[in-house]
Amino acid sequence: LVTLALAAAPLAAQPDEPVRAQHAMVVTIHHDATDAGVSILKQGGNAVDAAVAVGFALAVVHPQAGNIGGGGFMLIRDHTGKTHFLDYREKAPAAATADMYLDAEKNVIPNLSTVGYKSSGVPGTVAGLVYAQRHFGKLTHQQDMAPSIAFATNGYVLTAPEADNLHHKTLAQFPTSARIFQRDGDFYKEGDTFRQPELAATLTRIAANPDDFYKGEMAKQIAAFEQANGGLITASDLAAYEVKDRAPIIGNYRGYKIITAPPPSSGGLVLVEILNILSGYHLRKVGPDRSAAQVHLITEAFRRAYMDRADYLGDPDFTPQPIAQMTNRRYAAAWRKTIRRNKPTPSADLVRPAGFMPPPPTLQPAAHESTQTTHFSIVDAEGNAVANTYTLNNTFGSGVTVDGLGFLLNDEMDDFASKQGVPNMFGLIQGPANSIAPGKRPLSCMTPTIVLRDGKVAWVLGTPGGATIITTVANVFLSVADQGLNIQQAVDAPRFHNQYLPDAVMLEPGFSDATVNGLRSMGYNLRIGRHWGDAECIAVDLHTGELSGGQDHRHNYGKAAGY
Ligand code: DON
């Protein structure tokens, strides 16, 4: 995360051991949200109740990504083995058009899809959390929302990096955001208590009437605000919003069953394609974790799977998605044959194995940038598991706070291709399947994932990081499944990333000289940068049932806790 990374240095020495518990575990980027989740579990709530409580709580205590004005995905696997992938991704407003971010010469207008009133999709978070609560929770809305209302009313105490995050320049551009988050320039400092009375009132109204946001008085307020400021979201867009309960993508890797995100996320298809390609190697024999030899093979798998992402993926309700083809093991085997020993394949030279996929459109190179989203993982005493990733897209989303309601709106419209062949803010190039259309959901990388062994939950995984989300989940999974790292070591280990274009391998600080030099001598173009992502993950010991929480030490205000 560019804005949150402290320095381009390895992580400071941190305990290598996860937090352990016998019954239940909650891991989130914010200690207050984690405590809210644990308290709901102790009141008799299940993992979904805890997820709803955490989801609303993070909207208060982690405003740059936690949200009610954005969207996301919640993957649920209950203790009987049933799975649900709740898609509460934003939708393009009815007034959206394919070239709404282009000028008269058909060039992309800078910042129009990332900042301000026109960058927001119709928010899905409230619908998603309410749907989860109604269908799968055990407590009441009021109980699950009580912690978030308390945090907004009474405030929470800011750590130094959290106070720092509130200085964000996008917030300063919008008067209500500048007033609430920046006290009009009298910035909050470490140790200050940050109260959000307008947001408290909004949450209280939602708790009393969960339909208010989409169909009630609140919907009218949001629509009036949008109309007054040139935004596109109308009352009928809000009324038409619906959560989709989709079938997850399923993969298999060395005896593990991977349950992961389907379109409109690219995450699961790309992850499963990566793992299918890698399943033909014995990575542990190739070299130690994060050795040049391993990073080479994994990167080549990343590159190939991201090429398919760029060319094919989008909202499944608008364009049929090549699910069977991308997860076909023979297709992966054909890709594997094109991977060279100790030598990268330049992305421009990749030739997709014939006979599996239709021909792709032409593509161009891109630059990478990263911002903010948040993931949390929960397992309860009954064995129900939840992996939830949700987002405003950019840090603090569009920067716009809805007057009188105190919540930030997303800039998720940038996840569409504003123009084909032109990279979005994550440097991702996308095809016609991800063009803008009214009512369509933008393609995501978010990859909430649950991994099983012998029918039992082994890991709950996920992270923010834009384009790096999928490779981060792959990095963490391969380190625990193939290398035997514990979940804490795996989330803290330095990450590497390739997304096909740009043709570079991004490395976090912390790789050994041997790995860096080994990759350079193979011919890799390396970009060693800052840290990214925030993987808040859980491991379950398959023999004892003991839970381990891996709280990402890239941030210092998160928490893993259980009982
Ligand atoms: O859905 C997506 O893939 C992006 N909107 C996620 C953005 C993100 O992860 C930014 N955070 N680091």
Boltz pocket constraint, residues with backbone or C-beta under 6 A from the ligand:
constraints:
  - pocket:
      binder: B
      contacts: [[A, 1], [A, 370], [A, 371], [A, 372], [A, 373], [A, 391], [A, 392], [A, 393], [A, 394], [A, 412], [A, 415], [A, 443], [A, 444], [A, 445], [A, 446], [A, 463], [A, 464], [A, 465], [A, 466], [A, 467], [A, 469], [A, 533]]
      max_distance: 6.0
